[in-house]
Amino acid sequence: MKSDIKLDVYLVTDRELSRGRSIDEIVTAAVKGGATIVQLREKFASTRDFIQTAERLKMILKPYNVPLIINDRVDVALAVDADGVHIGQDDMPYDIARRLLGPHKIIGLSVESIRDARDAEALDVDYLGVSPIYFTPTKTDLKRQLGLAGLHKIRSFSRHRLVAIGGLNVSNAAEAIQSGADGVAVVSAICSADNPQAAASELATIVKKIKQVMP
């Protein structure tokens, strides 16, 4: 059920940051370490390669009951029957994506400002990706960072679950959760780690500990 989505450690894949290791290897290590949801982001792959990678990841993730989310590409999500999609402000509009995917698939939406988050109040998205908390080399098209203050502000009015993304790692994940995030999304913190499994495990432990002591 979508209400059971666990957003604690949200891995976003990136081939270029994986230090020569395959996406399959990174994802396998990450879920063994405690990643709770995986987004396949392919910025340069052909549609065929995107689909083939998604099919492999579905097989890897199934035994762990970890959802596979496809970045941007609703067609790829449909082709492989992924668990859902993540769309940005300039991607396919939410209402069209929902009509194509149906009521039972996960749809996440990026919000990059307080106004974006307020506009999203009218949408039945499953979570909001609040970005960027901090600037990061993986997203070069963002004009300003929301920071923890922006995240806290969005938490004060948003009815949606929130995933913080942008420059997050073991040094600041706790602050993101304390500021209102339900989970932290990371790219390089796992993909570029010497030991992706250990990196995911450390993040999962941090998030779990903070949630246990929060009211």
C-alpha positions as YAML, in Angstrom:
chain: A
units: angstrom
residues:
- id: 1
  name: MET
  ca: [0.00, 0.00, 0.00]
- id: 2
  name: LYS
  ca: [1.16, 3.54, -0.76]
- id: 3
  name: SER
  ca: [0.52, 4.59, 2.82]
- id: 4
  name: ASP
  ca: [3.29, 2.21, 3.84]
- id: 5
  name: ILE
  ca: [5.97, 3.85, 1.70]
- id: 6
  name: LYS
  ca: [9.09, 4.18, 3.81]
- id: 7
  name: LEU
  ca: [10.98, 7.29, 2.74]
- id: 8
  name: ASP
  ca: [13.77, 7.24, 5.35]
- id: 9
  name: VAL
  ca: [16.73, 6.71, 3.01]
- id: 10
  name: TYR
  ca: [15.86, 7.57, -0.58]
- id: 11
  name: LEU
  ca: [18.61, 6.66, -3.05]
- id: 12
  name: VAL
  ca: [18.76, 8.52, -6.36]
- id: 13
  name: THR
  ca: [21.07, 6.77, -8.81]
- id: 14
  name: ASP
  ca: [23.76, 8.48, -10.85]
- id: 15
  name: ARG
  ca: [26.10, 6.57, -13.18]
- id: 16
  name: GLU
  ca: [28.63, 9.37, -13.37]
- id: 17
  name: LEU
  ca: [29.08, 9.49, -9.59]
- id: 18
  name: SER
  ca: [29.34, 5.73, -9.10]
- id: 19
  name: ARG
  ca: [33.11, 5.57, -9.61]
- id: 20
  name: GLY
  ca: [32.98, 2.98, -12.37]
- id: 21
  name: ARG
  ca: [30.65, 0.64, -10.50]
- id: 22
  name: SER
  ca: [27.38, -0.46, -12.08]
- id: 23
  name: ILE
  ca: [24.03, 0.88, -10.97]
- id: 24
  name: ASP
  ca: [23.05, -2.70, -10.14]
- id: 25
  name: GLU
  ca: [26.02, -2.97, -7.76]
- id: 26
  name: ILE
  ca: [25.30, 0.36, -6.07]
- id: 27
  name: VAL
  ca: [21.61, -0.36, -5.62]
- id: 28
  name: THR
  ca: [22.20, -3.87, -4.28]
- id: 29
  name: ALA
  ca: [24.65, -2.55, -1.71]
- id: 30
  name: ALA
  ca: [22.39, 0.35, -0.76]
- id: 31
  name: VAL
  ca: [19.31, -1.76, -0.05]
- id: 32
  name: LYS
  ca: [21.39, -4.25, 1.91]
- id: 33
  name: GLY
  ca: [22.52, -1.30, 4.00]
- id: 34
  name: GLY
  ca: [19.05, 0.07, 4.58]
- id: 35
  name: ALA
  ca: [17.95, 2.23, 1.64]
- id: 36
  name: THR
  ca: [14.15, 2.18, 1.71]
- id: 37
  name: ILE
  ca: [13.26, 3.50, -1.74]
- id: 38
  name: VAL
  ca: [15.24, 3.82, -4.99]
- id: 39
  name: GLN
  ca: [14.82, 6.30, -7.83]
- id: 40
  name: LEU
  ca: [16.40, 5.39, -11.15]
- id: 41
  name: ARG
  ca: [17.63, 8.59, -12.77]
- id: 42
  name: GLU
  ca: [19.14, 8.25, -16.23]
- id: 43
  name: LYS
  ca: [20.12, 11.58, -17.72]
- id: 44
  name: PHE
  ca: [21.85, 10.29, -20.84]
- id: 45
  name: ALA
  ca: [20.73, 6.69, -21.44]
- id: 46
  name: SER
  ca: [18.67, 5.70, -24.46]
- id: 47
  name: THR
  ca: [15.09, 4.66, -23.81]
- id: 48
  name: ARG
  ca: [16.03, 1.03, -24.46]
- id: 49
  name: ASP
  ca: [18.90, 1.13, -21.97]
- id: 50
  name: PHE
  ca: [16.73, 2.95, -19.43]
- id: 51
  name: ILE
  ca: [14.08, 0.22, -19.66]
- id: 52
  name: GLN
  ca: [16.62, -2.60, -19.44]
- id: 53
  name: THR
  ca: [18.24, -1.06, -16.36]
- id: 54
  name: ALA
  ca: [14.84, -0.55, -14.74]
- id: 55
  name: GLU
  ca: [13.90, -4.17, -15.37]
- id: 56
  name: ARG
  ca: [17.10, -5.36, -13.69]
- id: 57
  name: LEU
  ca: [16.57, -3.09, -10.70]
- id: 58
  name: LYS
  ca: [13.02, -4.35, -10.26]
- id: 59
  name: MET
  ca: [14.40, -7.85, -9.87]
- id: 60
  name: ILE
  ca: [17.07, -6.68, -7.43]
- id: 61
  name: LEU
  ca: [14.60, -4.72, -5.28]
- id: 62
  name: LYS
  ca: [11.73, -7.20, -5.19]
- id: 63
  name: PRO
  ca: [13.16, -9.46, -2.44]
- id: 64
  name: TYR
  ca: [13.69, -6.41, -0.24]
- id: 65
  name: ASN
  ca: [10.20, -5.00, -0.90]
- id: 66
  name: VAL
  ca: [11.83, -1.69, -1.84]
- id: 67
  name: PRO
  ca: [9.89, 0.45, -4.36]
- id: 68
  name: LEU
  ca: [11.42, 1.42, -7.69]
- id: 69
  name: ILE
  ca: [10.69, 4.99, -8.77]
- id: 70
  name: ILE
  ca: [11.48, 6.22, -12.28]
- id: 71
  name: ASN
  ca: [12.72, 9.77, -12.66]
- id: 72
  name: ASP
  ca: [10.71, 11.90, -15.13]
- id: 73
  name: ARG
  ca: [9.86, 9.16, -17.63]
- id: 74
  name: VAL
  ca: [6.27, 8.01, -17.26]
- id: 75
  name: ASP
  ca: [6.66, 5.90, -20.41]
- id: 76
  name: VAL
  ca: [9.53, 3.94, -18.86]
- id: 77
  name: ALA
  ca: [7.58, 3.48, -15.63]
- id: 78
  name: LEU
  ca: [4.67, 2.07, -17.62]
- id: 79
  name: ALA
  ca: [6.92, -0.14, -19.73]
- id: 80
  name: VAL
  ca: [8.42, -1.92, -16.71]
- id: 81
  name: ASP
  ca: [5.45, -1.59, -14.33]
- id: 82
  name: ALA
  ca: [7.57, 0.36, -11.85]
- id: 83
  name: ASP
  ca: [6.17, 1.32, -8.49]
- id: 84
  name: GLY
  ca: [5.97, 4.95, -9.47]
- id: 85
  name: VAL
  ca: [7.54, 8.07, -10.93]
- id: 86
  name: HIS
  ca: [9.13, 11.25, -9.67]
- id: 87
  name: ILE
  ca: [8.33, 14.37, -11.67]
- id: 88
  name: GLY
  ca: [9.70, 17.90, -11.60]
- id: 89
  name: GLN
  ca: [8.09, 21.26, -12.14]
- id: 90
  name: ASP
  ca: [8.85, 21.15, -15.88]
- id: 91
  name: ASP
  ca: [7.95, 17.50, -16.44]
- id: 92
  name: MET
  ca: [4.61, 15.91, -17.28]
- id: 93
  name: PRO
  ca: [1.82, 17.58, -15.25]
- id: 94
  name: TYR
  ca: [0.70, 15.61, -12.23]
- id: 95
  name: ASP
  ca: [-2.90, 15.13, -13.38]
- id: 96
  name: ILE
  ca: [-1.79, 13.58, -16.67]
- id: 97
  name: ALA
  ca: [0.77, 11.36, -14.97]
- id: 98
  name: ARG
  ca: [-1.87, 10.16, -12.51]
- id: 99
  name: ARG
  ca: [-4.34, 9.44, -15.29]
- id: 100
  name: LEU
  ca: [-1.75, 7.37, -17.15]
- id: 101
  name: LEU
  ca: [-0.39, 5.51, -14.13]
- id: 102
  name: GLY
  ca: [-3.61, 4.98, -12.24]
- id: 103
  name: PRO
  ca: [-4.48, 5.50, -8.58]
- id: 104
  name: HIS
  ca: [-2.20, 2.89, -7.06]
- id: 105
  name: LYS
  ca: [1.21, 4.04, -8.30]
- id: 106
  name: ILE
  ca: [3.51, 6.33, -6.33]
- id: 107
  name: ILE
  ca: [3.97, 9.84, -7.70]
- id: 108
  name: GLY
  ca: [6.47, 12.21, -6.13]
- id: 109
  name: LEU
  ca: [6.83, 15.85, -7.10]
- id: 110
  name: SER
  ca: [9.82, 18.16, -6.79]
- id: 111
  name: VAL
  ca: [9.19, 21.54, -5.18]
- id: 112
  name: GLU
  ca: [11.88, 24.18, -5.35]
- id: 113
  name: SER
  ca: [10.17, 27.06, -3.56]
- id: 114
  name: ILE
  ca: [7.56, 27.84, -0.94]
- id: 115
  name: ARG
  ca: [5.16, 28.72, -3.75]
- id: 116
  name: ASP
  ca: [5.69, 25.35, -5.44]
- id: 117
  name: ALA
  ca: [4.87, 23.63, -2.17]
- id: 118
  name: ARG
  ca: [1.73, 25.72, -1.65]
- id: 119
  name: ASP
  ca: [0.58, 24.95, -5.20]
- id: 120
  name: ALA
  ca: [1.10, 21.24, -4.48]
- id: 121
  name: GLU
  ca: [-1.47, 21.37, -1.67]
- id: 122
  name: ALA
  ca: [-4.15, 20.90, -4.35]
- id: 123
  name: LEU
  ca: [-2.48, 17.74, -5.68]
- id: 124
  name: ASP
  ca: [-2.79, 14.23, -4.31]
- id: 125
  name: VAL
  ca: [0.90, 13.45, -4.75]
- id: 126
  name: ASP
  ca: [2.40, 10.79, -2.49]
- id: 127
  name: TYR
  ca: [5.34, 12.91, -1.36]
- id: 128
  name: LEU
  ca: [7.17, 16.12, -2.16]
- id: 129
  name: GLY
  ca: [10.87, 16.22, -2.92]
- id: 130
  name: VAL
  ca: [11.97, 19.47, -1.29]
- id: 131
  name: SER
  ca: [15.07, 20.79, -3.03]
- id: 132
  name: PRO
  ca: [17.67, 21.96, -2.78]
- id: 133
  name: ILE
  ca: [18.33, 22.01, 0.93]
- id: 134
  name: TYR
  ca: [21.93, 22.80, -0.02]
- id: 135
  name: PHE
  ca: [23.44, 23.34, -3.44]
- id: 136
  name: THR
  ca: [24.89, 20.23, -5.01]
- id: 137
  name: PRO
  ca: [26.85, 19.47, -8.19]
- id: 138
  name: THR
  ca: [24.22, 16.90, -9.24]
- id: 139
  name: LYS
  ca: [21.67, 19.66, -9.90]
- id: 140
  name: THR
  ca: [23.14, 22.65, -11.72]
- id: 141
  name: ASP
  ca: [19.86, 24.27, -12.84]
- id: 142
  name: LEU
  ca: [18.66, 25.44, -9.43]
- id: 143
  name: LYS
  ca: [18.74, 29.16, -8.67]
- id: 144
  name: ARG
  ca: [18.50, 29.20, -4.87]
- id: 145
  name: GLN
  ca: [18.71, 26.82, -1.97]
- id: 146
  name: LEU
  ca: [15.77, 26.44, 0.38]
- id: 147
  name: GLY
  ca: [17.90, 25.54, 3.36]
- id: 148
  name: LEU
  ca: [16.62, 24.02, 6.56]
- id: 149
  name: ALA
  ca: [14.53, 27.13, 7.19]
- id: 150
  name: GLY
  ca: [12.69, 26.64, 3.92]
- id: 151
  name: LEU
  ca: [12.11, 22.98, 4.68]
- id: 152
  name: HIS
  ca: [10.76, 23.87, 8.13]
- id: 153
  name: LYS
  ca: [8.44, 26.47, 6.58]
- id: 154
  name: ILE
  ca: [7.04, 23.97, 4.10]
- id: 155
  name: ARG
  ca: [6.53, 21.44, 6.89]
- id: 156
  name: SER
  ca: [4.46, 24.02, 8.77]
- id: 157
  name: PHE
  ca: [1.70, 24.01, 6.15]
- id: 158
  name: SER
  ca: [2.15, 21.03, 3.83]
- id: 159
  name: ARG
  ca: [-0.17, 18.05, 4.15]
- id: 160
  name: HIS
  ca: [2.26, 15.90, 2.20]
- id: 161
  name: ARG
  ca: [5.13, 13.73, 3.28]
- id: 162
  name: LEU
  ca: [8.44, 15.45, 2.58]
- id: 163
  name: VAL
  ca: [11.75, 14.13, 1.27]
- id: 164
  name: ALA
  ca: [14.68, 16.52, 1.64]
- id: 165
  name: ILE
  ca: [17.28, 16.49, -1.13]
- id: 166
  name: GLY
  ca: [20.33, 18.49, -2.03]
- id: 167
  name: GLY
  ca: [23.75, 18.19, -0.46]
- id: 168
  name: LEU
  ca: [22.62, 15.78, 2.25]
- id: 169
  name: ASN
  ca: [24.89, 13.22, 3.89]
- id: 170
  name: VAL
  ca: [25.69, 11.73, 7.29]
- id: 171
  name: SER
  ca: [26.81, 15.11, 8.61]
- id: 172
  name: ASN
  ca: [23.48, 16.88, 8.10]
- id: 173
  name: ALA
  ca: [20.79, 14.21, 7.62]
- id: 174
  name: ALA
  ca: [19.70, 14.52, 11.26]
- id: 175
  name: GLU
  ca: [19.08, 18.25, 10.86]
- id: 176
  name: ALA
  ca: [16.89, 17.63, 7.81]
- id: 177
  name: ILE
  ca: [14.70, 15.18, 9.73]
- id: 178
  name: GLN
  ca: [14.53, 17.54, 12.71]
- id: 179
  name: SER
  ca: [13.43, 20.31, 10.31]
- id: 180
  name: GLY
  ca: [10.43, 18.33, 9.13]
- id: 181
  name: ALA
  ca: [11.56, 15.84, 6.49]
- id: 182
  name: ASP
  ca: [10.14, 12.32, 6.53]
- id: 183
  name: GLY
  ca: [13.23, 11.10, 4.71]
- id: 184
  name: VAL
  ca: [16.48, 12.17, 3.11]
- id: 185
  name: ALA
  ca: [17.30, 11.66, -0.55]
- id: 186
  name: VAL
  ca: [20.95, 11.25, -1.43]
- id: 187
  name: VAL
  ca: [23.01, 10.73, -4.56]
- id: 188
  name: SER
  ca: [26.76, 11.04, -4.02]
- id: 189
  name: ALA
  ca: [26.54, 10.16, -0.30]
- id: 190
  name: ILE
  ca: [25.87, 6.57, -1.38]
- id: 191
  name: CYS
  ca: [26.83, 6.37, -5.07]
- id: 192
  name: SER
  ca: [30.30, 7.84, -4.50]
- id: 193
  name: ALA
  ca: [30.97, 6.21, -1.14]
- id: 194
  name: ASP
  ca: [33.90, 3.82, -0.72]
- id: 195
  name: ASN
  ca: [31.39, 1.39, 0.77]
- id: 196
  name: PRO
  ca: [27.82, 2.14, -0.41]
- id: 197
  name: GLN
  ca: [26.32, -0.47, 1.91]
- id: 198
  name: ALA
  ca: [27.98, 1.03, 4.96]
- id: 199
  name: ALA
  ca: [27.03, 4.54, 3.85]
- id: 200
  name: ALA
  ca: [23.37, 3.56, 3.49]
- id: 201
  name: SER
  ca: [23.46, 1.81, 6.85]
- id: 202
  name: GLU
  ca: [24.88, 4.86, 8.60]
- id: 203
  name: LEU
  ca: [22.23, 7.12, 7.07]
- id: 204
  name: ALA
  ca: [19.45, 4.70, 8.00]
- id: 205
  name: THR
  ca: [20.67, 4.56, 11.58]
- id: 206
  name: ILE
  ca: [20.79, 8.35, 11.86]
- id: 207
  name: VAL
  ca: [17.28, 8.80, 10.48]
- id: 208
  name: LYS
  ca: [15.85, 6.07, 12.68]
- id: 209
  name: LYS
  ca: [17.44, 7.49, 15.84]
- id: 210
  name: ILE
  ca: [16.18, 11.01, 15.19]
- id: 211
  name: LYS
  ca: [12.64, 9.79, 14.45]
- id: 212
  name: GLN
  ca: [12.60, 7.80, 17.68]
- id: 213
  name: VAL
  ca: [13.23, 10.86, 19.83]
- id: 214
  name: MET
  ca: [11.02, 13.31, 17.92]
- id: 215
  name: PRO
  ca: [7.56, 14.07, 19.31]
...
